[in-house]
Structures are given as structure tokens and as C-alpha cells.
Amino acid sequence: MSRTHPTPPTRASSTGLPFNRLTLSLLLAGSHAVANASGTQLPTQTVSGEEQYGYRADSASVGGFSETPLLDTPASISVINEELIKDQQARLLSDVLKNDASVGQSYAPVGYYENFEVRGFSLNAASSYKINNRTITGEQNVALENKQRVELLKGLSGLQSGVSEPGGLINYVTKRPTDIRSVTVSTDDRGSGYLATDVGGWFGSEQQFGLRANLAHEDLHSYVEHTNGQRDFASLAFDWNISPDALLQLDIEYQNKQQRSAPGYQLLGGSSLPHHASPKKLLGHQSGSKPVTNDSLNIGGSFEYRFNDDWKGNLSASRSKVVIDDYSSFAWGCYGSTSCSSVKVPNYFSPEGNYDIYDFRSPDDTRRNDEVQAVLNGRFDAAGLGHELTVGSSAFRRVVDRRESINQWIGTGNIQSEPENFDRYNGALNDSHKRLDSRQYGLFLSDRISFNEQWQTVLGGREVRLDEESFDKDGVRDRHTQRYVFLPQAALIYKPISELSLYTQYSKGLSLGGQAPWFASNSGDTLAPTVSRQIETGIKYDWQRMSFTAALFQMRQAYQYSRPDAAGDFTYVQQGQQKNTGLELSANGWATQRLQIAASVAAIRSRVEDTGTPAYEGHQTLNVPRLRASLQGDYALPWLDGLALLGGMQYSGSKYADRQGNVATGAYAIFNIGSRYSTRIDGYDTVFRLTVDNLFDKRYWRDAGEYMGDDYLFQGAPLTARLSASVNF
């Protein structure tokens, strides 16, 4: 074969937002002026009562088709709200999901869009991420400035979303209009700059119209050398109370991010971890390489009409589009090293630490998701039983247009030194063609039946029709898949008292088949969709101002992998199954009048069996530790009003970095500290936040995930300090 390797992650490009620091400065000044304009300022309102600031959430929308109390939802759901996001000064989804021990990173390079594994199963960028419960393209780092909370549904979600991965769903909930004028500035120990504004209000003759705008600019000074970048973001939320029974909501957000991506390490000789690896080093650095540019646009709308006190309908639609442009220098394999010459597919670094450098070019990579859904919800009594019925229909389409990637070998480097600059590829780019057109139609029904105050059952299912076409590099159709499947879900809930809920649930899911990597004998082939099944039982208990949960689950899915043969070749197959069994525990809320915590623990046993490759069986699967834990604490100091101490930790057990279970990364614990100080300056509410992550500058492998058939290793961030100030005008 030629000196090219499997197409590494595809990436994106375009121009920045039509605003800059000057624009944001003017907006900052304008916000101050509006706050002082007597003709428009609303009367000051004073609210008394118990302090509402906290990390605990009582309800979520991701578990069904409307906002539902967590106690009444027979599923394991984690909610990370705005308060916790602000206190941790989160910018990326990885900063948010570190608060749930069931989540790990699964190919999440610096400068590139992130992906995750939940309960030991990787999520899918095509279907696992949503905004306001509408599916978005996951090939983007969704901005958090306009998000009220992030919801994580752990486990199967066939009823909620149809075709999806068994790990779960991530749903971003946007902020709604309110009277607010806020500015936040931030910096870190590397000199990054951040400025964001949040402006909103209600207007109209009856205050029936609401608007909220969020703007942000960020200069990114990364801990990985040569990977600085920038990000611009703008969003607008609009609410219209058409009548007491009718509500229209619209959201639009746009983000442009430009940053060089940092390739991951690979095992040395396929059998040992890289030695003396630095998280600050950029592998394959070429001074002439361009940054990854990612343009993302997410648009959504929802119309809700209440027919009476018991029945309401909702019609929603969305479009999510990402354009990725990547001219990167990618480190992969060791064809250029003598010690690797006898291996057919040396998809690892050489034993001496040498690696090949590729000039990778994939411009105009366009991903688009369109979705529409109609839902009818109602309550009624029949045969002495109470019913909460949901019926609906949905249609979803995903289109991928891209060029055949250029991936030209240009030279070699070593993990211990800076590579020389090599001549770049100077040929023409390939033409762009449609590569995927996937359509999914669904009819769904869910009925919550109440027998009495203690017993409920939730019965439902979704009938899915999948119609998918894929095309080769010349735009010629090479596959047409049609599949009909019914995805049932059944749960039983017992509430001996109103604050305690016990549940058990069975569900079935459908996931898209994987695509064979470049080195397989059936390269490019897409396998049939896979069915997954889950059994889960759990307990939820609200005690005073604390919420406690425990969930025990078992999940099964067909195993897809590149099966090796004696000649050193591979065939991508669907054989055997992966079975994950786990226990999740969490506690969230106010432990005392001054101390609140958010804690979780997850223990997962993940195995593959009947694969036809005995070396892959009998041990924990790739990149899934047996134990993870997370803790965040907030203690309000009694001797100074407004000052709170923050702290936390994340722990991960060791995890395998190869499928044979021969190489494992070490266990690690990361400790974080910080503080929050709330005060008034010149009559304005002001909050200062300081966070120090990885306090002891621990070196660790945060991610040993797989991508497109290859295994990569990514180190965690070193000690990082960030300071911010938020002012409400």
C-alpha cells in the first residue's frame, strides 16, 4: 500500500464572526448604559427566602418528551446546572461531564471536537447529542454561554430518539429570556483572554415578547505548545407568549473556532506506553500547518399549545450544520522506521519512539442534521387507573458531504524531539461529493399508568424506519440499507413514600453499524445496524436538601471490530457481543447549611465474548476503567458573607490501551481547588471566581480511546489556574 494511513478524524473551516473585541467592548458599554437608562430599566425586585443557589436539580427533560421530576423518571439521569458550570468555569463539554463518574473521554484531542464513552460504550456524533431534545451534529464543541444546564441520560434511549448508541444521550438546555445584563471577563495562567455578555428582557404591550442574546470571544492559549487559537460565539433566544395557551420559542446559535489540533500518542511497538511523554508537546509539528476551523450553526424552534388543563401538543423542528476544514500535520504509525518494516499495518509508534508525519487535508467537510417532531401529551382516567399518555411522530435526516481526504506521508519524527519542517503536499484537492444520506422516521407511544399513590408503570415503544444510502469517493451509491424495527421500553416504579422511588426498567435500542477501517480487507464497508438491550434497576431518594441515587445495570450489544488473522490481515466483522455490568451511586445537594456537594461513583465490568479472537476476551475492554469517581464541594465561609471555598477531585482506575489487555495506563486522582466571592461594587452584583485544576500537576493518560480503527493516547492537562469576574448591571 502507499504511505497513507486511515483517514484521521475529519475536521473544518470558514471566517470568524462579524464582531471582535471592539464590538464586545461597545456592547459592554451599551449594557451599562441600558442599565442606567431610567426610561427602560425595570423596577428593582427584592426576593426573600431560602438561598436557591445550588447544584441540585429536581427534574429533566431528556428522560421523556417533557419536563419530568427525576423521582418519577425510571432511568439514571445526571443534570449539571448553570451554577456548577459557572463555578468550574467550564468551556468544553469535558469540563462539564467530569462531574459524572460514568463518563470518560473517547478520542477527544485538544483543538478538535470531543467525543465520550458512557457506561463503557462510545457515543456517536451523528445521534448522541441534542439541544432542547432535538438532535444536532456532534462534530462540534457546543458553546456553553447560552446553556441553562446539561442533561445526561445514561443507557439506552431508543424510545426517546430512535437510532442511537447504547451509552446514552447528552442534551443541552438553552437559557430562556429574562431580565439580565451581565458581563464576564476571564483569564488563565497561560494568558488566555475571555469576554462574554448575556443580555435579555421582555417587551411588548403585555410583555409577551422575550429576547436573550449571548456573545463571547475567547483567545485560547493552550497548554499544548503551538496550538493557540480563538473562538467567537453568538446566540439569540426568542419567546412569544401568543396567548395564555400558546407559546412559541426559537433559538439560533453560531460559533467559529480556529485552533491547531494535537494528535495523540500511540503505543511504542504496539506493546508499551510512551516514556517521558509531555502533555505540552505537539507531535508532528510543522510550522506551515493551518489550524482546524469549525463553523457550527444550530437552529431550533418549538410551538406548544395547551388545549385544556389535561392535554397539550408540541411541534418542534431543528437544523444543525457543521463545516470543518482541516489542513493538519498528523502523527501516526511507523512505516518510515526500519524496526516496523516487517509489519503489514504498523499502526503504532516504533519501539524507539519514531512516528510518521502526514500532511492531512480535508476541507469543506459538511455535516447536516434536520429533524421535526410532533407530540401530543394528555392525562385521563380509565378503568380506575390514571394515564399520562404521549403519542407522536418524528422525521430525521443526516447528510454528509465531503471530499476524499488527502493524507500524504511527508517525513518522520520522534516523541523526544521537535521534528524538522518537511515539504508540504502541493497537489490538487479532490472533488466534494455526497457521502451519506440517512433518513429515519418514527412513531412512538408512552403511557404512564398510575395504579395508586405507590405504584406506576411506564410502557412505551418506538417503531423506527431507517432508510440510508452511502456513496463512494466519486459520489456513486455503494450501499442502500432499509430497516424496520420496534424498540420497546417498560418500567415499573414503586414509591412507598413521596420522597423515595424504586424502579426497574427494560429497554431495547438500535445503533448504526460501524464502518470498516482503511486497513481491513473489507475497507469502507458499513455493517448492518446492531440491536442492544438493557436491564436496569435503581433507587432515588430525596432527603431534606439532598438527592441520593443508585442504579444497577446490564447492557449488551453486538461487538464490532477488526478481526486479525494469521497472515497479519484484518477483516471488520460483527461477531460476539460486549456486555457491560455496572453500579452507579450519586449524592447531590446541601449536606449542611453551608456545605453542598455533587458526588458520583461508577463501577463497571466490561467484557467481550464469543468474538472468535480469544486474546480480546476475558479482561476489561479498551479504555474502560473498572472504577471512576468524581466530587465537587462548595463551602460558604461563616466569617465572610459571600465567600465560598470550592474543591473537588476526579479519580479513574487503570484502563487498557490495547484490545489484548497487555498494556494498561495507571490509575490517577486529580485534585482541584477554588473560591467564589459574591459582592456588590458600585451598586452592581459582582462575582469573582478562581479555579485551580490539577493542583499537584499530575501526569496521567486521560484518554486511551479508539478512532476509525486506530488506538490513541492523550495526556491530561497540567496544572491550570483561571480567574473570572462577572458583573450584573
Stockholm file with secondary structure:
# STOCKHOLM 1.0

chainA/1-729         MSRTHPTPPTRASSTGLPFNRLTLSLLLAGSHAVANASGTQLPTQTVSGEEQYGYRADSASVGGFSETPLLDTPASISVINEELIKDQQARLLSDVLKNDASVGQSYAPVGYYENFEVRGFSLNAASSYKINNRTITGEQNVALENKQRVELLKGLSGLQSGVSEPGGLINYVTKRPTDIRSVTVSTDDRGSGYLATDVGGWFGSEQQFGLRANLAHEDLHSYVEHTNGQRDFASLAFDWNISPDALLQLDIEYQNKQQRSAPGYQLLGGSSLPHHASPKKLLGHQSGSKPVTNDSLNIGGSFEYRFNDDWKGNLSASRSKVVIDDYSSFAWGCYGSTSCSSVKVPNYFSPEGNYDIYDFRSPDDTRRNDEVQAVLNGRFDAAGLGHELTVGSSAFRRVVDRRESINQWIGTGNIQSEPENFDRYNGALNDSHKRLDSRQYGLFLSDRISFNEQWQTVLGGREVRLDEESFDKDGVRDRHTQRYVFLPQAALIYKPISELSLYTQYSKGLSLGGQAPWFASNSGDTLAPTVSRQIETGIKYDWQRMSFTAALFQMRQAYQYSRPDAAGDFTYVQQGQQKNTGLELSANGWATQRLQIAASVAAIRSRVEDTGTPAYEGHQTLNVPRLRASLQGDYALPWLDGLALLGGMQYSGSKYADRQGNVATGAYAIFNIGSRYSTRIDGYDTVFRLTVDNLFDKRYWRDAGEYMGDDYLFQGAPLTARLSASVNF
#=GR chainA/1-729 SS CCSCCSCCCCCCCCCCCSCCHHHHHHHHHHHHHHHHCTTTCCCCCCCCSSCCCCSCCSEESTTSSSCEEGGGCCSEEEEEEHHHHHHTTCCSHHHHHTTCTTEEESSCCTTSCCCEEETTEECCTTTSEEETTEECCSSSCCCCTTEEEEEEEESCCHHHHSBCCTTEEEEEEECCCCSEEEEEEEEETTCCEEEEEEEEEEESTTSCEEEEEEEEEEEECCSSTTCCEEEEEEEEEEEEEEETTEEEEEEEEEEEEEECCCCCBCCBTTTBCCTTCCTTCCTTCCTTCCCEEEEEEEEEEEEEEECSSSEEEEEEEEEEEEEEEEEEEEEECCTTSGGGTTCSCCCSBCTTSEEEEEEEEEEEEEEEEEEEEEEEEEEEEETTEEEEEEEEEEEEEEEEEEECCEEEEEEEEETTSCCCCCCCCCSCCCCEEEEEEEEEEEEEEEEEEESSSSEEEEEEEEEEEEEEEEECTTSCEEEEEEEEEEEEEEEEEEEEETTEEEEEEEEEEEECCCBCCTTBTTTTCBCCCEEEEEEEEEEEEEETTEEEEEEEEEEEEEEEEEEECTTSCEEEEEEEEEEEEEEEEEEEEESSSSEEEEEEEEEEEEEEESCSCGGGSSSCCBTCCSEEEEEEEEEECTTSTTEEEEEEEEEECCEESSTTSCCEECCEEEEEEEEEEEEEETTEEEEEEEEEESTTCCCCEEECCEETTEECBEECCCCEEEEEEEEEC
#=GC SS_cons         CCSCCSCCCCCCCCCCCSCCHHHHHHHHHHHHHHHHCTTTCCCCCCCCSSCCCCSCCSEESTTSSSCEEGGGCCSEEEEEEHHHHHHTTCCSHHHHHTTCTTEEESSCCTTSCCCEEETTEECCTTTSEEETTEECCSSSCCCCTTEEEEEEEESCCHHHHSBCCTTEEEEEEECCCCSEEEEEEEEETTCCEEEEEEEEEEESTTSCEEEEEEEEEEEECCSSTTCCEEEEEEEEEEEEEEETTEEEEEEEEEEEEEECCCCCBCCBTTTBCCTTCCTTCCTTCCTTCCCEEEEEEEEEEEEEEECSSSEEEEEEEEEEEEEEEEEEEEEECCTTSGGGTTCSCCCSBCTTSEEEEEEEEEEEEEEEEEEEEEEEEEEEEETTEEEEEEEEEEEEEEEEEEECCEEEEEEEEETTSCCCCCCCCCSCCCCEEEEEEEEEEEEEEEEEEESSSSEEEEEEEEEEEEEEEEECTTSCEEEEEEEEEEEEEEEEEEEEETTEEEEEEEEEEEECCCBCCTTBTTTTCBCCCEEEEEEEEEEEEEETTEEEEEEEEEEEEEEEEEEECTTSCEEEEEEEEEEEEEEEEEEEEESSSSEEEEEEEEEEEEEEESCSCGGGSSSCCBTCCSEEEEEEEEEECTTSTTEEEEEEEEEECCEESSTTSCCEECCEEEEEEEEEEEEEETTEEEEEEEEEESTTCCCCEEECCEETTEECBEECCCCEEEEEEEEEC
//
